[in-house]
Amino acid sequence: MEPGNRLLDDYVLSLTGKERPRVCFLPTASGDADHYIVRFYRAFDGARCEPSHVSLFRREQAAGDMHEQLLSSDLIYVGGGSVISMLGAWRAHGLDLTLRRAWERGVVLCGLSAGSLCWFAEAVTAFHGAAAAVDGIGLLPWSNCVHFDAEPERCRAYRELLAAGMVEGYAVEDGAALHFEGEQLARVVSSRRGAKAYRMRWSGERLSRRPLPADYLGVAWPAEQSRAA
């Protein structure tokens, strides 16, 4: 999402605990767009990981079972695009169930935009026009709204959906990322100074929006500084 800024990419690679992790890209939300796949291989070059991808809309998919390819990965990276189209394709191929199995095995799951929305019980999509609610694959029992600082209509829709009964959750600005361990939020990190995330819930007759502290990845965070000292 940020050419030339590898802070978030490096962070998710570090979560695998592997020197050269196996990273599988799912570009389904973009219709397996060629340019997106090329960008992935440039960002996740073979010098620091073993990159691969799974195509659902192209015939060039490598020989072998795509479900096993995902399950044998250390990190699965989901790209952006249409979350509605992506979820439909995943469910048609049974990838939603495979991704749940991967999560249960401890594979690191991540993604941006649609690739962030998909893991939650509910989310706010605005790819096909007016912002609307969509059901994700439900690994995380919360709601999610991305691009919170960049798309006012999506933000406004999220507030209205929460008031109408959408499950409480998180809003995330571009450049910030939510790091979950199991179903619980472990920390918020950012690749841009000042990028924020918020805990969102409808309480009684008003919206509660609580800012969450974010660790900027461009400098060592306090725990690392204390160890170095």
Stockholm file with secondary structure:
# STOCKHOLM 1.0

chainA/1-229         MEPGNRLLDDYVLSLTGKERPRVCFLPTASGDADHYIVRFYRAFDGARCEPSHVSLFRREQAAGDMHEQLLSSDLIYVGGGSVISMLGAWRAHGLDLTLRRAWERGVVLCGLSAGSLCWFAEAVTAFHGAAAAVDGIGLLPWSNCVHFDAEPERCRAYRELLAAGMVEGYAVEDGAALHFEGEQLARVVSSRRGAKAYRMRWSGERLSRRPLPADYLGVAWPAEQSRAA
#=GR chainA/1-229 SS CCTTCCHHHHHHHHHTTCSSCEEEEECGGGTSCHHHHHHHHHHSCTTTSEEEECCSSCTTCCSSCHHHHHHTCSEEEECCSCHHHHHHHHHHHTHHHHHHHHHHHTCEEEESTHHHHTTEEEEEECTTSSCEEEECCCSEEEEEECCTTTCHHHHHHHHHHHHTTCCCEEEECTTEEEEEETTEEEEEEESSTTCCEEEEEEETTEEEEEEECCEETTSCCHHHHHHHC
#=GC SS_cons         CCTTCCHHHHHHHHHTTCSSCEEEEECGGGTSCHHHHHHHHHHSCTTTSEEEECCSSCTTCCSSCHHHHHHTCSEEEECCSCHHHHHHHHHHHTHHHHHHHHHHHTCEEEESTHHHHTTEEEEEECTTSSCEEEECCCSEEEEEECCTTTCHHHHHHHHHHHHTTCCCEEEECTTEEEEEETTEEEEEEESSTTCCEEEEEEETTEEEEEEECCEETTSCCHHHHHHHC
//
